[in-house]
Amino acid sequence: MEFEELLDKVVKFNNKNIVNTISPHPKFIDKTKGNQYELDQFNWTMRKRNYFRDLRNETKGFKKKIYESVNSLDEVQNLMLKNALSQKWTRLEKHHKLKQISEYLNNIDINKKHLKQVKVYIYGEFNKGSLKSNKSVNYDQEACKIKDIPLLKKYILTLN
């Protein structure tokens, strides 16, 4: 029996996990940071991918977009208006075209007597669709102004 008792004691001793009986000290984990190492690795990988993407695009001739930061609502509205007016004449919206035509009419030298007739004529031609193409209106995209309307020049010559 001594042998069996000894065997039972050895089995009990071996089944006892000494490591788990010692209570470990609790680790403090800052939940606001998360796993900082993995985050740093992820950010490094994304920077590397972006760098090589930009390098590839640069060699292909793609332009990198530069974004402007705005601080107020007025700046946003001015930026949107500038972007809307800096398109080709055929891409401008109808109200922008009418606004540009009215500014052009106010800037050209015409007798006040003929100004009303010219406005009626040019707005009528606009509604007919004669001023849709780039050939009918010379528009400067950078300055966002109409340079010349050949159809209007012909009409003004007939008035005089």
Secondary structure, DSSP 8 states (H G I E B T S, - for coil): -HHHHHHHHHHHHHHS-HHHHS--------TTT--HHHHHHHHHHHHHHHHHHHHHHHHHT----------SHHHHHHHHHHHHHTS-GGGS-HHHHHHHHHHHHHHS---HHHHHHHHHHHHHHHHHTTT-STTT-EEETTTTEEEE-HHHHHHHHHH-
